[in-house]
Amino acid sequence: MPAKGIQFINRAQALTSIQMINRYFICSLLILLYASVASAQTVTLDYYFNHEVHKAASGKMERFHYIWEEKGQTGFYIWGNIFTKNGARLDTLDKAPTAQNLAKSDIYIIVDPDNKKESPTPNFIEKKDVEQIAAWVKKGGVLVLMANDSANVELKHFNDLAQQFGLHFNNDIQNHVIDANNFEAGAIAPGDNPIIKTAKKLFLKDVCGISYQGKNVIPVLKAKTGTAIAVITKYGKGTVFAIGDPWLYNEYVNGRLPTDFDNDKAANDLTIWLLQQVRSKK
């Protein structure tokens, strides 16, 4: 009997040990999962300065133009997927970019701010917005500024923000493409480039040029005229990437371009580089 009693106790101890191991294993997995989610970079797309709406097929008014969820030609659905495939988490901001509203963002993207042609009551970038965004970048935020040709973007207030970092979006059109099928008119080679590592031939049409001052500003893409159309600069602990076009919306990364153009690869290159700027400051 004593032997059987001892055997019973050993079995109980064994079961307890197994349960403890299982609990430990589950807890470890949860911790790892939480750590993975917690460390994911949050990429926030502005829905406040760019807030275009149109009437959908249903007859209802809906958001469109450079938004994550839009699968049509003018959406950022594909670029959003590239971010998530690289471990990032997508977010949006449909309010003014205060310190509190930007606190959880690692990358903040402002694309094509509305002019009065695009919105009857546009939200212009005001002085207080410039101050809040600049303070966020200075602490380590990664800011992406994507303009457009001057007829399709509100440049005056956008430049109030850009000049905070020594940049200015010009009132011009670079790589003008008259015939929509004349893709070579918008073709450029990135060359030896700190961002574009795998793409060899890019398509950027009707882009505004960028003027800049300060030794920290580095041009990374130039139009056929030699004018800078994409630049990077450091600001405090943060980073700014600016380009004169929305560029990576679905129309130009979905396979519509001739096969010798690499905008899809460039989208992945830029995404990886932006996420690396976040990791390097942590």
N, C-alpha and C positions, 0 to 999 in steps of 0.2 A: 504493500500500500504506500509506504513512504516513497518508494521509487516512482510509483505512478503519480503521486502528488508532486514530486519534483518535476516530472515530465510535463504535468499540467501547467506548472508555474513557468517552465521554460517556453512552452508554447505561447502562453500569455505574453511573456516578455518579447518573444519573437514577433507576435502580432503587433504589439505596441511599437516595437522598433520599426517595423514595416510602415505602420501608420505615420510615425514621426518622419521617416524618410520621404514618404509620399507628400506629406504636408510641406516638408522642407523644399522638395522638388517643385511643387506647385507655387509656393511662395517665391522661390528663385525665379521661376518663369514669369510670374507677375511683376517682380521687381525689374527684370530685364525688359519686359514689354513696356512697363511704365517709363523706364529710362530711355528706351528707344523713342517712344512718343514724345517724351519731354525734351529730348535733344533734337527733334526734327525742327528744321528751320521753317519759320512761318513766313510765307510770301503773300503780302497784302496788295491787292490791286485796288487802286482808287476808283470808287464809283460816285464820287462827290463832284469833283471838277469836270469829270467826263460822265455825263448823265443824259445820254440821248435816248429818246423814246420814239416808237412808231406804232402804227396800227397793225396788229397781227392779223392773220387770216381769220381768226375767231371774231375779229371786230374790236377786241380789247387792246388798249395801249400797253406796250411792254418795252422793257429795256432792251437795247441792242447796241452793237458797235464796241468792240474791244472789251468784251467781258468773258470771264472764265467759262460760263455755261453755254455760250453761243457756239453752236456747231456749224453755222453758216459761214460764208466766205469771210465776213468781217469780224468773226469772233476770235477769242484766244483759247479755245477749247484744246487745241493740239499743244500749244505751248504750256498750258496748265498741266496736261498729262506728262509732258517732259519733266516738269518740276516734280510731280509726285513720284515718277519713276526713279528720280534721283534722291528720293527720301524726304522731300519737302512737304509741307502742309499748306494748302491754299486757304486764303481768307480774302475778305473784301472790306472796304471802308466806305460807307455811304454818308459819313459825317465829316465835319471839318477835322483835320489831322492835329488834334491836341496831343500833349504829352501822354495823357491817359489813354487816348484812342490808339496811339502808336506803341504803347508800352510792350505789347505782346508780339510786335512785328520785328522780324529780322531784315526783311527786304520789303521796300515800299515802292510800288511802281505807279507813276503818274503818266497817263497816255492821253495825248490829244485833248487838252482842256477845251471845253465848249466855248464857242463864240455865240453871238446872238442869232446867227443864222441857224445854228444847230439846236439852240434851246432858247425859248422866250425869256426865261429867267435863269441865266447861267450863274453858277457859283464861281466867281473869279478868285484867283489866288490873291489874298490880301496880305498886308504887312504882318498881321498876327500869325497867319499861316506860315509865312516865310520864317518867322522867328521860331515857331514850334518845330518845323521840319528841320531847320538848320541845327537846332539844339539836339534833336534826336540823332541826326547824322554824326554830329560831333562826338556823341557818346559811343558811337560804334555802329550806327545804322547803315544799311546799304540802300542807296537811293537810285532809282532808275527813272530818267526823264526821257520820254519819247514824244517828240514834237510831230510836225507835219508840214506840208507846204503852207504858206501863210494864208491862203484862201480857205483853208480847212482847219485852222487851229487859232486859238486866242493867244497871240504871242506876247502882247504887252505885259500882262500880269505873269505869264509863264516866265518871261525874262526877268521879272523882279525876283523870282526864285532862283533862276539860273545864275544870275550875276552874283548871288551870295557865294557861289563857288568859283567865280572867275570866268563864267561862261555866258555866251549870248547866242541865241538862235536867230539867224539872219533872215531878213525878209527877201528871200530869193528862192529859186528852184534849181537844184542840182540834179544831174542825170535825168533830164526831162525826156520822157518817152511819149512821142506823138502817136505812133502806130502801136496799139496795144500788143501786137504780136512781134514787135521789134525788140526782143528781149536783150539783144546785145547793147542797145542804147543805155540799159540800166545795169550792165555787167561791170563788176569790179573784182580785182583779185586782192585778197586780204594781205598777202605777202607774209613776211616775218612778223607775227602778231602775238601780243601777250594774251589775247583772249581766244581768237579763232585759231584753233590748233589742227582741226581735221578738214574743215571746208576749204576748198581751193578756188571756188568761183561763186560769187554772190550776186544777187539781184536786188538792187535798191533803186526805185524810180521816184522822181518828183520829190526829192528830199530837200529840206532846207539845210544850208550850211551852218557851221558853228564857228564863231569867233571866240577866242579865249586869251586870257592873260594869266601869268603866274607860272613859275617853274614846275609846279606840281602837275600841271595839265599835260596829258599825253594823248595825241591824236592816234586813234587805232584803225580808223577807216577814212579813206579820202575818195571824193568824187573824181570823175574823169578830169575835171579842171584843176585838181590838186587841192581843192578846198576840203577842210575837215568836215566830215559828216557824222563822226562818232568819236567821242573822247572819254577818257577816264581821269579822275583826279581824287586825291585824298583830302579829307576835311576832318581835322581832329583825328579821332580814332576810326572814323567812318570812311566810306567810299561812295563816289558818285559816278555812274555811267550815264552818258547823255548821247542821244542819237536823234537825227532830224527827221525821223519817220516812225510810225508804229511798227513797220517792217515785218514782224514775226506773227502777224495774224494769219488765220487759216489759209487764206488764198495763196500765200507764198511759201507755205511749208507742207501743203497737202498733196504734192505730186503733180500739180498743174504746170509747173515750170518745166522746160526742157531738161532732160536727164543730166546734162552736164552742169547744171546749177546745183549748189549745195546749201540752200537756205535751211533745209531740215537739219543738216549737220551743224550749221552755224548756230541754230537755235539750241542744240544740245551743248555746243561749246560754250555759248554765253551763259546758259543755265548753270553749268558746272562751275564756271569762273565766278559767277555771282555767289553761289553757295560756298565756294572756297573763301570768299572775302568775309563771309559770316563766321566760318569756322576759325579763321586766322585771328579773329579778335576775341575769341572765347578762351 
